[in-house]
Amino acid sequence: KSLVNVHPMLQPMVNALNQNAPSMTSSEIQSAISDIRKKDAEFRLNTDTDLRKEFSAQPIVKEYGTVESAYKTISNALSNPSAANDLAAATKFMKLLDPGSVVRESEFGMAVAATGVFDRMNNYLQYLQSGQRLNDAQRADFKKAADLVYQAAKETYNQSARQYMDLAKTYNVNPNNVVLPENRSRTPATPYRDWE
């Protein structure tokens, strides 16, 4: 009973102990149980660590971190209009679209110019007066597009997180040690049982 749910790799040792127990002394049985428990703890720790490293190294996971950071910057910048925040929002928006890229001035210009001719003229006048590069309609459009990109990245990340948490269950290790609650894109971070 004390060896229920041991790591699957140790099941042959448990089977051998069950088979040989009738011919063993109680101290030999306790020693064998202790040895299996120790190996079980080592296997679980190693499996937790290996799965966590494998999950964290996935391009989807790394890219999501960049997307999430860009999204937060965009949201904060767009909610406080200013010349500097317009620059931050447009730059991070381009980063959101291509997390691995370096945003060049021409790409920044494309983001700011993503509007009609009259809006561009008004933007130019506004830029001359206050330094702000975006109008309210553009800010709303940037926010809506950023929401869509972020939600898509979040869904992909969560699919991968669920796969690794399910994999952890098959190895009889705690899924919350593989995908740490603070690294989940759910709000608030929830333990594995609520993901099922």
Secondary structure, 3 states (H helix, E strand, C coil): CCCCCCCHHHHHHHHHHHHHHHHCCHHHHHHHHHHHHHHHHHHHHHHHHHHHHHHHHCHHHHHHHHHHHHHHHHHHHHCCCCHHHHHHHHHHHHHHHCCCCCCCHHHHHHHHCCCCHHHHHHHHHHHHHHCCCCCHHHHHHHHHHHHHHHHHHHHHHHHHHHHHHHHHHHCCCCHHHCCCHHHCCCCCCCCHHHHC
